[in-house]
Amino acid sequence: MTILPITLCAAAAAAAINIWLSIRIGMIRSSRKISIGDGGDMTLIARMRAQANFIENTPIVLVLVATIELARSGNPFLLGTAAIYLLGRVAHGIGMDGGPLGFLRGLGTLTTMAAQLGLGVWAVSIALDM
């Protein structure tokens, strides 16, 4: 039986981040009494997009992490890349609120793109046996 500890930890962290993003949405829904939809509330829209963006990007990252780990187990760079990606997603979620921490949105976007590009290139290099 193959165990993928980096993938398992990344997936567990991703689940925790997704719950955190959901709670942030629920807090706005509750305080503004918006049960369904976004009610035109820009803060709610931003938080909903932060979670949606997380859900749009995280599956491909987890697939890449898993396939790379299957091919090259125990690589500390893989662990680091997964950690940077996940920290970037937290930064993006916070940055979507705007204000003085709004710059974190761009930082989170950059780490997401860099992680996907790096993992994608790494996966192709493994496939081509480079």
C-alpha positions in Angstrom: 0.0 0.0 0.0 1.4 3.4 -1.0 1.0 6.2 1.5 1.5 9.8 0.3 2.2 11.8 3.4 2.8 15.1 1.7 -0.5 14.8 -0.3 -2.4 13.7 2.8 -1.1 16.6 4.8 -1.8 19.1 2.0 -5.3 17.7 1.5 -6.0 18.0 5.2 -4.7 21.5 5.3 -6.8 22.4 2.2 -9.9 21.0 4.0 -9.2 23.2 7.0 -8.7 26.3 4.8 -12.0 25.5 3.0 -13.8 25.3 6.3 -12.2 28.6 7.4 -13.3 30.3 4.1 -16.8 28.9 4.6 -17.0 30.3 8.2 -15.9 33.7 6.9 -18.8 33.7 4.4 -21.2 32.5 7.1 -20.2 35.3 9.4 -21.1 37.9 6.8 -24.3 36.1 5.9 -25.3 36.0 9.6 -24.4 39.6 10.4 -26.1 41.0 7.3 -29.0 38.6 7.3 -28.4 37.2 3.8 -29.5 33.6 3.6 -29.3 32.9 -0.2 -27.3 34.6 -2.9 -25.1 37.6 -2.2 -27.7 40.3 -1.7 -25.4 42.7 -3.6 -23.1 42.9 -0.6 -19.6 43.4 -1.9 -17.9 41.9 1.2 -20.0 38.8 0.9 -19.2 38.6 -2.9 -15.5 39.0 -2.2 -15.5 36.2 0.4 -17.6 34.0 -1.8 -15.1 34.5 -4.7 -12.2 33.8 -2.4 -13.7 30.4 -1.6 -14.7 29.7 -5.2 -11.2 30.6 -6.3 -9.7 28.3 -3.7 -12.0 25.5 -5.0 -11.1 26.2 -8.6 -7.4 26.0 -8.0 -6.8 23.5 -5.2 -7.9 20.3 -6.9 -5.3 20.6 -9.7 -2.6 21.4 -7.2 -3.5 18.4 -5.1 -3.5 16.1 -8.2 -0.1 17.4 -9.2 1.3 17.0 -5.7 0.0 13.4 -5.5 1.3 12.4 -8.9 4.7 13.9 -8.3 4.8 12.3 -4.8 4.0 8.9 -6.4 6.9 9.4 -8.8 9.4 11.1 -6.4 8.5 10.3 -2.8 9.9 12.2 0.2 11.0 15.3 -1.7 11.3 18.3 0.6 10.8 20.7 -2.3 7.4 19.1 -2.9 6.4 19.7 0.7 7.6 23.3 0.5 5.7 24.0 -2.7 2.5 22.6 -1.2 3.0 24.7 2.0 3.7 27.9 0.0 0.6 27.3 -2.1 -1.6 26.8 0.9 -0.2 29.8 2.7 -0.8 31.8 -0.4 -4.4 30.7 -0.5 -4.8 32.0 3.1 -3.2 35.2 2.1 -5.6 35.5 -0.9 -8.6 34.9 1.3 -7.5 37.7 3.7 -6.5 40.0 0.9 -10.0 39.7 -0.7 -11.4 41.7 2.2 -9.3 44.7 0.9 -8.1 47.4 3.3 -4.6 47.5 4.6 -4.1 43.8 3.9 -5.5 43.9 0.4 -2.0 43.4 -1.0 -2.2 39.8 0.2 -4.7 39.1 -2.6 -2.0 39.7 -5.2 0.6 37.7 -3.2 -1.8 34.8 -2.9 -2.5 35.0 -6.6 1.2 35.0 -7.4 2.0 32.0 -5.2 -0.9 30.1 -6.8 0.3 30.7 -10.3 3.9 30.0 -9.3 3.0 26.7 -7.6 0.9 25.5 -10.5 3.5 26.5 -13.0 6.3 24.9 -11.0 4.4 21.7 -10.3 3.2 21.5 -13.9 6.8 21.8 -15.2 8.0 19.3 -12.6 5.3 16.8 -13.7 6.2 17.1 -17.3 9.9 16.6 -16.6 9.1 13.4 -14.7 6.9 12.2 -17.5 9.7 12.9 -20.0 12.2 11.3 -17.6 14.3 14.4 -17.4 
